[in-house]
Amino acid sequence: MELFILSKLANEVNLKIKIINAEIETCMVSDIFKF
């Protein structure tokens, strides 16, 4: 049971990291196209 909760938490953390990385990449791309 605890393993299930831990893996669920890990999945949520991974999702948040992916979303943050995508946002950073989007910001970098938009900065490049400003020139």
mmCIF file as gemmi writes it, N, C-alpha and C atoms, coordinates in Angstrom:
data_model
loop_
_atom_site.group_PDB
_atom_site.id
_atom_site.type_symbol
_atom_site.label_atom_id
_atom_site.label_alt_id
_atom_site.label_comp_id
_atom_site.label_asym_id
_atom_site.label_entity_id
_atom_site.label_seq_id
_atom_site.pdbx_PDB_ins_code
_atom_site.Cartn_x
_atom_site.Cartn_y
_atom_site.Cartn_z
_atom_site.occupancy
_atom_site.B_iso_or_equiv
_atom_site.pdbx_formal_charge
_atom_site.auth_seq_id
_atom_site.auth_asym_id
_atom_site.pdbx_PDB_model_num
ATOM 1 N N . MET Axp A 1 ? 0.833 -1.204 0 1 0 ? 1 A 1
ATOM 2 C CA . MET Axp A 1 ? 0 0 0 1 0 ? 1 A 1
ATOM 3 C C . MET Axp A 1 ? 0.87 1.258 0 1 0 ? 1 A 1
ATOM 4 N N . GLU Axp A 2 ? 1.889 1.298 0.887 1 0 ? 2 A 1
ATOM 5 C CA . GLU Axp A 2 ? 2.761 2.474 0.917 1 0 ? 2 A 1
ATOM 6 C C . GLU Axp A 2 ? 3.531 2.622 -0.389 1 0 ? 2 A 1
ATOM 7 N N . LEU Axp A 3 ? 3.926 1.485 -0.964 1 0 ? 3 A 1
ATOM 8 C CA . LEU Axp A 3 ? 4.639 1.541 -2.247 1 0 ? 3 A 1
ATOM 9 C C . LEU Axp A 3 ? 3.771 2.187 -3.309 1 0 ? 3 A 1
ATOM 10 N N . PHE Axp A 4 ? 2.49 1.848 -3.306 1 0 ? 4 A 1
ATOM 11 C CA . PHE Axp A 4 ? 1.562 2.424 -4.292 1 0 ? 4 A 1
ATOM 12 C C . PHE Axp A 4 ? 1.495 3.938 -4.129 1 0 ? 4 A 1
ATOM 13 N N . ILE Axp A 5 ? 1.388 4.394 -2.875 1 0 ? 5 A 1
ATOM 14 C CA . ILE Axp A 5 ? 1.309 5.841 -2.62 1 0 ? 5 A 1
ATOM 15 C C . ILE Axp A 5 ? 2.611 6.513 -3.053 1 0 ? 5 A 1
ATOM 16 N N . LEU Axp A 6 ? 3.739 5.876 -2.746 1 0 ? 6 A 1
ATOM 17 C CA . LEU Axp A 6 ? 5.04 6.451 -3.118 1 0 ? 6 A 1
ATOM 18 C C . LEU Axp A 6 ? 5.179 6.564 -4.627 1 0 ? 6 A 1
ATOM 19 N N . SER Axp A 7 ? 4.79 5.523 -5.341 1 0 ? 7 A 1
ATOM 20 C CA . SER Axp A 7 ? 4.911 5.565 -6.805 1 0 ? 7 A 1
ATOM 21 C C . SER Axp A 7 ? 3.97 6.613 -7.385 1 0 ? 7 A 1
ATOM 22 N N . LYS Axp A 8 ? 2.8 6.781 -6.765 1 0 ? 8 A 1
ATOM 23 C CA . LYS Axp A 8 ? 1.857 7.804 -7.231 1 0 ? 8 A 1
ATOM 24 C C . LYS Axp A 8 ? 2.464 9.193 -7.035 1 0 ? 8 A 1
ATOM 25 N N . LEU Axp A 9 ? 3.085 9.414 -5.881 1 0 ? 9 A 1
ATOM 26 C CA . LEU Axp A 9 ? 3.74 10.697 -5.609 1 0 ? 9 A 1
ATOM 27 C C . LEU Axp A 9 ? 4.875 10.928 -6.598 1 0 ? 9 A 1
ATOM 28 N N . ALA Axp A 10 ? 5.669 9.889 -6.843 1 0 ? 10 A 1
ATOM 29 C CA . ALA Axp A 10 ? 6.789 10.016 -7.78 1 0 ? 10 A 1
ATOM 30 C C . ALA Axp A 10 ? 6.285 10.38 -9.169 1 0 ? 10 A 1
ATOM 31 N N . ASN Axp A 11 ? 5.179 9.77 -9.592 1 0 ? 11 A 1
ATOM 32 C CA . ASN Axp A 11 ? 4.609 10.087 -10.908 1 0 ? 11 A 1
ATOM 33 C C . ASN Axp A 11 ? 4.171 11.538 -10.971 1 0 ? 11 A 1
ATOM 34 N N . GLU Axp A 12 ? 3.56 12.038 -9.899 1 0 ? 12 A 1
ATOM 35 C CA . GLU Axp A 12 ? 3.113 13.433 -9.887 1 0 ? 12 A 1
ATOM 36 C C . GLU Axp A 12 ? 4.304 14.376 -9.949 1 0 ? 12 A 1
ATOM 37 N N . VAL Axp A 13 ? 5.372 14.049 -9.223 1 0 ? 13 A 1
ATOM 38 C CA . VAL Axp A 13 ? 6.581 14.884 -9.245 1 0 ? 13 A 1
ATOM 39 C C . VAL Axp A 13 ? 7.177 14.884 -10.648 1 0 ? 13 A 1
ATOM 40 N N . ASN Axp A 14 ? 7.236 13.706 -11.278 1 0 ? 14 A 1
ATOM 41 C CA . ASN Axp A 14 ? 7.768 13.623 -12.643 1 0 ? 14 A 1
ATOM 42 C C . ASN Axp A 14 ? 6.946 14.474 -13.597 1 0 ? 14 A 1
ATOM 43 N N . LEU Axp A 15 ? 5.632 14.426 -13.457 1 0 ? 15 A 1
ATOM 44 C CA . LEU Axp A 15 ? 4.749 15.231 -14.309 1 0 ? 15 A 1
ATOM 45 C C . LEU Axp A 15 ? 5.034 16.715 -14.126 1 0 ? 15 A 1
ATOM 46 N N . LYS Axp A 16 ? 5.176 17.153 -12.868 1 0 ? 16 A 1
ATOM 47 C CA . LYS Axp A 16 ? 5.427 18.571 -12.608 1 0 ? 16 A 1
ATOM 48 C C . LYS Axp A 16 ? 6.76 18.992 -13.203 1 0 ? 16 A 1
ATOM 49 N N . ILE Axp A 17 ? 7.778 18.121 -13.075 1 0 ? 17 A 1
ATOM 50 C CA . ILE Axp A 17 ? 9.094 18.443 -13.639 1 0 ? 17 A 1
ATOM 51 C C . ILE Axp A 17 ? 8.989 18.564 -15.155 1 0 ? 17 A 1
ATOM 52 N N . LYS Axp A 18 ? 8.253 17.652 -15.792 1 0 ? 18 A 1
ATOM 53 C CA . LYS Axp A 18 ? 8.083 17.712 -17.255 1 0 ? 18 A 1
ATOM 54 C C . LYS Axp A 18 ? 7.388 19.005 -17.66 1 0 ? 18 A 1
ATOM 55 N N . ILE Axp A 19 ? 6.36 19.398 -16.905 1 0 ? 19 A 1
ATOM 56 C CA . ILE Axp A 19 ? 5.624 20.629 -17.231 1 0 ? 19 A 1
ATOM 57 C C . ILE Axp A 19 ? 6.542 21.836 -17.082 1 0 ? 19 A 1
ATOM 58 N N . ILE Axp A 20 ? 7.33 21.868 -15.996 1 0 ? 20 A 1
ATOM 59 C CA . ILE Axp A 20 ? 8.251 22.996 -15.771 1 0 ? 20 A 1
ATOM 60 C C . ILE Axp A 20 ? 9.282 23.043 -16.894 1 0 ? 20 A 1
ATOM 61 N N . ASN Axp A 21 ? 9.832 21.883 -17.274 1 0 ? 21 A 1
ATOM 62 C CA . ASN Axp A 21 ? 10.811 21.845 -18.364 1 0 ? 21 A 1
ATOM 63 C C . ASN Axp A 21 ? 10.198 22.35 -19.662 1 0 ? 21 A 1
ATOM 64 N N . ALA Axp A 22 ? 8.959 21.954 -19.942 1 0 ? 22 A 1
ATOM 65 C CA . ALA Axp A 22 ? 8.283 22.401 -21.161 1 0 ? 22 A 1
ATOM 66 C C . ALA Axp A 22 ? 8.093 23.909 -21.136 1 0 ? 22 A 1
ATOM 67 N N . GLU Axp A 23 ? 7.737 24.461 -19.965 1 0 ? 23 A 1
ATOM 68 C CA . GLU Axp A 23 ? 7.55 25.909 -19.864 1 0 ? 23 A 1
ATOM 69 C C . GLU Axp A 23 ? 8.868 26.638 -20.081 1 0 ? 23 A 1
ATOM 70 N N . ILE Axp A 24 ? 9.959 26.101 -19.519 1 0 ? 24 A 1
ATOM 71 C CA . ILE Axp A 24 ? 11.276 26.729 -19.699 1 0 ? 24 A 1
ATOM 72 C C . ILE Axp A 24 ? 11.66 26.698 -21.173 1 0 ? 24 A 1
ATOM 73 N N . GLU Axp A 25 ? 11.45 25.559 -21.832 1 0 ? 25 A 1
ATOM 74 C CA . GLU Axp A 25 ? 11.783 25.453 -23.259 1 0 ? 25 A 1
ATOM 75 C C . GLU Axp A 25 ? 10.96 26.442 -24.074 1 0 ? 25 A 1
ATOM 76 N N . THR Axp A 26 ? 9.685 26.577 -23.747 1 0 ? 26 A 1
ATOM 77 C CA . THR Axp A 26 ? 8.818 27.512 -24.472 1 0 ? 26 A 1
ATOM 78 C C . THR Axp A 26 ? 9.322 28.937 -24.303 1 0 ? 26 A 1
ATOM 79 N N . CYS Axp A 27 ? 9.726 29.293 -23.08 1 0 ? 27 A 1
ATOM 80 C CA . CYS Axp A 27 ? 10.247 30.642 -22.828 1 0 ? 27 A 1
ATOM 81 C C . CYS Axp A 27 ? 11.516 30.872 -23.637 1 0 ? 27 A 1
ATOM 82 N N . MET Axp A 28 ? 12.414 29.873 -23.665 1 0 ? 28 A 1
ATOM 83 C CA . MET Axp A 28 ? 13.665 30.021 -24.402 1 0 ? 28 A 1
ATOM 84 C C . MET Axp A 28 ? 13.385 30.19 -25.891 1 0 ? 28 A 1
ATOM 85 N N . VAL Axp A 29 ? 12.454 29.412 -26.414 1 0 ? 29 A 1
ATOM 86 C CA . VAL Axp A 29 ? 12.123 29.499 -27.839 1 0 ? 29 A 1
ATOM 87 C C . VAL Axp A 29 ? 11.547 30.87 -28.161 1 0 ? 29 A 1
ATOM 88 N N . SER Axp A 30 ? 10.643 31.365 -27.312 1 0 ? 30 A 1
ATOM 89 C CA . SER Axp A 30 ? 10.041 32.673 -27.582 1 0 ? 30 A 1
ATOM 90 C C . SER Axp A 30 ? 11.089 33.774 -27.465 1 0 ? 30 A 1
ATOM 91 N N . ASP Axp A 31 ? 12.076 33.606 -26.58 1 0 ? 31 A 1
ATOM 92 C CA . ASP Axp A 31 ? 13.162 34.588 -26.477 1 0 ? 31 A 1
ATOM 93 C C . ASP Axp A 31 ? 13.982 34.605 -27.757 1 0 ? 31 A 1
ATOM 94 N N . ILE Axp A 32 ? 14.235 33.411 -28.32 1 0 ? 32 A 1
ATOM 95 C CA . ILE Axp A 32 ? 15.033 33.325 -29.553 1 0 ? 32 A 1
ATOM 96 C C . ILE Axp A 32 ? 14.305 34.041 -30.688 1 0 ? 32 A 1
ATOM 97 N N . PHE Axp A 33 ? 12.977 33.885 -30.766 1 0 ? 33 A 1
ATOM 98 C CA . PHE Axp A 33 ? 12.231 34.457 -31.892 1 0 ? 33 A 1
ATOM 99 C C . PHE Axp A 33 ? 11.93 35.942 -31.72 1 0 ? 33 A 1
ATOM 100 N N . LYS Axp A 34 ? 12.339 36.527 -30.582 1 0 ? 34 A 1
ATOM 101 C CA . LYS Axp A 34 ? 12.111 37.962 -30.389 1 0 ? 34 A 1
ATOM 102 C C . LYS Axp A 34 ? 13.054 38.797 -31.243 1 0 ? 34 A 1
ATOM 103 N N . PHE Axp A 35 ? 14.21 38.231 -31.552 1 0 ? 35 A 1
ATOM 104 C CA . PHE Axp A 35 ? 15.215 38.995 -32.302 1 0 ? 35 A 1
ATOM 105 C C . PHE Axp A 35 ? 14.786 39.251 -33.738 1 0 ? 35 A 1
